[in-house]
Amino acid sequence: MKLLFNKFAGLVVFMCIFAFSTDSFAQRTITGVVTDELGDGVIGANVLAVGTSTGTVTDFDGSYSLELPEGATQIEFSYIGYTTQTLDVGASDVLDIQMQE
């Protein structure tokens, strides 16, 4: 019984250490919508965390969700025929943008 308790206690300690260590490397999820000048969603626009290789593309209604790596402070939005724009993330987890031709 004592051996079983020791294994259980060791597992609990391991799980606590794992949980706290993953929190220290937590990433923010930034979401938003990329629209054109008419307010329609831009399908397939590139969304990139500046200075990293982390990025995504918008879906059929212009929505995106990006796991922002630790230390990244800007997001770049680009699409063929539109001006590439870079925005500071700030404190908000929602970042919408209107692309300019």
C-alpha positions as a printed NumPy array, in Angstrom:
array([[  0.   ,   0.   ,   0.   ],
       [  2.836,   2.37 ,   0.889],
       [  4.551,   1.672,  -2.469],
       [  1.316,   2.459,  -4.332],
       [  0.962,   5.735,  -2.413],
       [  4.574,   6.714,  -3.238],
       [  4.003,   6.098,  -6.952],
       [  0.79 ,   8.119,  -6.84 ],
       [  2.529,  10.976,  -4.985],
       [  5.356,  10.939,  -7.535],
       [  2.827,  11.122, -10.38 ],
       [  1.072,  14.088,  -8.755],
       [  4.377,  15.933,  -8.314],
       [  5.326,  15.233, -11.937],
       [  1.954,  16.513, -13.194],
       [  2.301,  19.713, -11.139],
       [  5.795,  20.383, -12.465],
       [  4.629,  19.731, -16.03 ],
       [  1.61 ,  22.028, -15.659],
       [  3.653,  24.912, -14.25 ],
       [  6.431,  24.539, -16.807],
       [  4.022,  24.687, -19.762],
       [  2.424,  27.851, -18.371],
       [  5.774,  29.62 , -18.451],
       [  5.939,  29.03 , -22.21 ],
       [  2.311,  29.932, -22.842],
       [  1.361,  31.484, -26.134],
       [ -1.408,  33.971, -26.773],
       [ -4.088,  33.247, -29.305],
       [ -4.865,  36.257, -31.47 ],
       [ -8.045,  36.18 , -33.535],
       [ -9.642,  38.593, -35.946],
       [-11.106,  39.254, -39.367],
       [ -9.346,  40.573, -42.466],
       [-11.676,  42.568, -44.723],
       [-11.382,  44.471, -47.993],
       [-12.459,  48.075, -48.613],
       [-16.096,  46.982, -48.987],
       [-16.094,  45.124, -45.675],
       [-16.1  ,  41.651, -47.243],
       [-13.845,  38.983, -45.752],
       [-10.584,  38.353, -47.613],
       [-10.147,  34.629, -48.27 ],
       [ -6.579,  33.293, -48.029],
       [ -4.838,  36.414, -46.712],
       [ -1.474,  35.718, -45.041],
       [ -1.176,  36.468, -41.324],
       [  2.375,  36.25 , -39.927],
       [  3.914,  36.94 , -36.518],
       [  6.764,  39.331, -37.419],
       [ 10.232,  37.933, -36.751],
       [  9.018,  34.323, -36.582],
       [  7.978,  31.572, -38.951],
       [  4.556,  31.333, -37.282],
       [  1.655,  32.214, -39.518],
       [ -1.721,  31.262, -40.87 ],
       [ -4.191,  32.18 , -43.62 ],
       [ -7.717,  33.508, -43.351],
       [-10.695,  31.22 , -43.919],
       [-13.713,  31.693, -46.219],
       [-15.085,  34.681, -44.267],
       [-11.716,  36.355, -43.585],
       [-11.363,  35.031, -40.021],
       [ -8.056,  33.87 , -38.599],
       [ -6.628,  32.479, -35.378],
       [ -2.895,  32.734, -34.674],
       [ -0.861,  31.29 , -31.79 ],
       [  1.431,  34.247, -31.102],
       [  4.864,  33.057, -29.923],
       [  6.376,  34.478, -26.738],
       [  8.038,  37.834, -27.463],
       [  6.243,  38.516, -30.766],
       [  4.66 ,  41.98 , -30.717],
       [  3.61 ,  42.589, -34.327],
       [  1.504,  40.834, -36.939],
       [  1.915,  41.297, -40.686],
       [ -1.061,  40.977, -43.034],
       [ -0.555,  40.492, -46.769],
       [ -2.537,  39.529, -49.843],
       [ -1.896,  39.847, -53.571],
       [ -3.147,  43.198, -54.866],
       [ -3.235,  44.77 , -51.386],
       [ -0.674,  46.747, -49.41 ],
       [  1.161,  44.7  , -46.775],
       [  0.308,  46.061, -43.329],
       [  2.007,  45.506, -39.967],
       [  0.129,  46.104, -36.713],
       [  1.218,  46.083, -33.068],
       [ -0.614,  43.442, -31.073],
       [ -0.976,  45.368, -27.807],
       [ -3.098,  43.98 , -24.979],
       [ -6.093,  42.897, -27.054],
       [ -6.542,  39.315, -28.227],
       [ -8.74 ,  40.454, -31.134],
       [ -7.158,  42.264, -34.069],
       [ -9.325,  43.112, -37.088],
       [ -7.902,  44.845, -40.157],
       [ -9.162,  46.361, -43.376],
       [ -6.781,  45.79 , -46.295],
       [ -5.999,  48.664, -48.687],
       [ -5.498,  48.187, -52.433]])
